[in-house]
């Protein structure tokens, strides 16, 4: 049961920051999930929203900012005063600082970032420690065409037999449905097709139980200690 810290431990620290990533590791996450976009001058940066307005002291689209402009933003104080001064991370910085310690899921938020992301993964020779996901189907097709060794997963709001068939046909490794769309039958069909069924969208503790009840393989979660506690309880019961 993969315990994937969504934007780091973003329930406890500002998302996609060093603080959130460190908290995720401390809480026993199996992987960290983070979001990839391009700055105006072509740098790969870790940021969720298409604009910087919600989670920084800046305004406007990420893609309209140069890397230097993005680095100048405070992306911590919106969450709590003690995180004032947190700065945006580039993908190479994340790879150097965190990938030796924990594997990662890179979600493609800007399809234009796909070629640069795949090239960065290939150049750093880190494919075995990386998953790449996206809600953008064409971005995943592009990623598959660029390098068929990268583990790909489709983030989907619809989970049905057709989605399972399409993901398997395109050589993806994972189908990633919303937790509320999980059923034991659909998870089993994904497994029969050779896919991992990894959920997203967990926002309440009781949804963790749905993962175990349906046989899913894990989830992204803002509170990785929820999963760590639940898997610990399951191990104790089994023992």
C-alpha positions in Angstrom: 0.0 0.0 0.0 1.9 3.0 -1.3 1.8 6.0 1.1 2.5 8.9 -1.3 2.8 12.4 0.4 0.8 14.7 -1.8 2.8 17.9 -2.5 4.8 16.6 0.5 3.1 16.5 3.8 0.9 19.4 2.7 -1.6 18.9 5.5 1.1 20.1 7.9 3.4 22.4 5.9 3.1 24.6 2.8 2.8 22.5 -0.3 5.7 21.7 -2.5 8.3 23.2 -0.2 11.3 21.8 1.6 9.4 21.9 4.8 6.6 19.7 3.4 9.1 17.3 1.9 11.1 16.9 5.1 7.9 16.4 7.0 6.8 13.7 4.6 10.0 11.8 5.1 9.8 12.2 8.9 6.2 10.8 8.8 7.3 7.6 7.0 5.9 8.3 3.5 7.0 5.8 0.8 7.1 8.4 -1.9 6.7 12.2 -2.4 4.4 13.6 -5.0 5.1 17.0 -6.5 4.0 19.1 -9.5 6.1 20.1 -12.5 5.8 23.3 -14.5 8.0 25.5 -16.7 9.1 29.0 -15.9 8.9 31.6 -18.6 12.6 31.0 -19.3 12.3 27.2 -19.5 13.3 26.1 -16.0 11.5 23.1 -14.5 10.0 24.2 -11.2 7.8 22.5 -8.5 4.5 24.3 -8.2 0.9 23.2 -8.3 -1.4 26.0 -9.4 -1.1 27.6 -12.9 -0.8 31.0 -11.1 1.3 31.9 -8.1 -1.4 34.0 -6.5 -2.9 31.5 -4.0 0.4 30.2 -2.4 2.8 33.1 -2.7 3.2 36.9 -2.3 3.1 37.2 -6.1 0.4 37.3 -8.8 -0.1 35.9 -12.2 0.7 32.7 -14.2 3.7 30.7 -13.3 4.6 30.6 -17.0 4.8 34.4 -17.1 7.6 34.5 -14.5 11.3 33.9 -15.0 13.1 31.6 -12.7 14.7 34.5 -10.9 11.2 36.1 -10.4 9.8 32.8 -9.1 12.8 32.4 -6.7 12.1 35.8 -5.2 8.6 34.8 -4.1 7.7 33.7 -0.5 5.7 30.5 -0.8 5.5 29.7 2.9 3.9 32.6 4.8 0.4 32.1 3.2 0.3 28.9 5.2 1.7 30.0 8.5 4.1 32.7 9.8 6.7 30.2 10.8 7.2 29.2 7.1 7.9 32.7 5.9 10.8 32.6 3.5 10.2 29.2 1.9 11.3 29.4 -1.7 10.3 27.6 -4.9 12.4 24.5 -5.7 13.6 23.6 -9.2 13.5 20.0 -10.3 17.3 19.6 -10.2 17.4 21.0 -6.7 14.8 18.5 -5.6 16.5 15.6 -7.3 19.8 16.4 -5.6 18.4 17.0 -2.1 15.6 14.5 -1.8 15.7 11.8 -4.4 18.6 10.0 -2.7 16.4 9.7 0.4 12.9 8.9 -1.1 11.4 8.1 -4.5 9.2 10.6 -6.2 6.0 11.0 -8.3 6.3 14.0 -10.7 2.9 15.2 -11.8 2.9 17.1 -15.1 0.8 20.2 -14.5 2.0 22.0 -17.7 2.1 19.7 -20.7 4.8 21.9 -22.2 7.1 20.7 -19.5 6.9 17.0 -20.7 10.0 16.9 -23.0 12.2 18.7 -20.5 11.0 16.5 -17.6 11.6 13.3 -19.5 15.1 14.5 -20.6 15.9 15.5 -17.0 14.9 12.1 -15.8 17.0 10.4 -18.5 20.0 12.6 -18.0 20.1 12.1 -14.2 19.5 8.3 -14.7 16.8 8.3 -12.1 13.9 6.5 -13.9 13.9 3.6 -11.4 13.1 6.0 -8.6 10.5 8.1 -10.4 6.9 7.8 -11.5 5.3 10.4 -13.8 1.6 11.1 -13.7 -0.8 13.6 -15.3 -4.4 14.4 -15.9 -3.3 15.3 -19.5 -3.5 12.1 -21.6 -1.5 13.6 -24.5 1.3 14.6 -22.1 1.6 10.9 -21.1 1.5 9.8 -24.7 4.4 12.2 -25.4 6.3 11.0 -22.4 5.9 7.4 -23.6 7.1 8.3 -27.0 10.2 10.1 -25.6 11.2 7.3 -23.2 9.4 4.0 -22.8 11.3 3.1 -19.6 9.6 5.8 -17.4 6.7 4.6 -15.2 3.6 6.4 -16.2 0.2 6.8 -14.5 -3.0 8.4 -15.7 -4.8 10.6 -13.2 -8.5 10.1 -14.0 -11.8 11.5 -12.7 -13.5 8.6 -14.4 -12.7 5.0 -13.5 -14.3 2.4 -15.7 -13.4 -0.6 -17.9 -12.6 1.7 -20.9 -10.1 3.7 -18.9 -8.5 0.5 -17.7 -8.3 -0.8 -21.3 -6.8 2.4 -22.6 -4.1 2.7 -20.0 -3.1 -0.9 -20.5 -3.1 -0.5 -24.3 -0.8 2.5 -24.1 1.7 0.8 -21.9 1.0 2.8 -18.8 1.9 1.2 -15.5 -0.8 2.8 -13.4 -4.3 4.0 -13.4 -4.9 6.7 -10.7 -8.6 7.2 -10.0 -10.3 9.4 -7.4 -10.7 7.5 -4.1 -14.4 7.8 -4.2 -14.6 6.0 -7.6 -12.8 2.9 -6.3 -14.6 -0.4 -6.3 -13.2 -3.9 -5.7 -14.3 -5.0 -9.2 -12.6 -2.1 -11.0 -9.4 -2.5 -9.0 -9.4 -6.2 -9.8 -9.9 -5.4 -13.5 -7.0 -3.0 -13.4 -4.8 -5.7 -11.7 -5.9 -8.2 -14.3 -4.8 -5.8 -17.0 -1.4 -5.5 -15.4 -1.9 -2.1 -13.9 -1.4 -0.6 -10.4 -4.5 1.1 -9.1 -3.3 4.1 -7.1 -5.9 6.6 -5.8 -5.9 10.3 -5.4 -8.3 12.7 -3.6 -8.1 11.5 -0.1 -9.4 14.2 2.2 -11.0 12.3 5.1 -9.6 9.6 7.3 -12.4 7.1 6.5 -11.3 7.1 2.8 -8.2 5.3 3.8 -10.4 2.3 4.7 -11.7 2.3 1.1 -8.2 1.6 -0.2 -8.0 -1.5 1.9 -11.5 -2.6 1.3 -11.2 -2.4 -2.5 -7.6 -3.8 -2.8 -6.1 -0.6 -4.1 -2.3 -0.3 -4.2 -2.0 3.1 -2.4 -2.8 6.8 -2.7 -1.5 10.3 -2.5 -2.5 11.9 0.8 -1.8 15.3 2.4 -1.5 13.6 5.8 1.0 10.7 5.3 0.8 9.9 9.0 -2.8 8.8 8.4 -1.6 6.1 6.0 1.4 5.2 8.2 -0.8 4.7 11.2 -3.4 2.6 9.2 -0.8 0.4 7.6 0.8 -0.1 11.0 -2.5 -1.1 12.5 -3.1 -3.6 9.7 0.4 -5.1 10.2 -0.3 -5.5 13.9 -3.6 -7.1 13.3 -2.1 -9.5 10.7 0.6 -10.4 13.1 
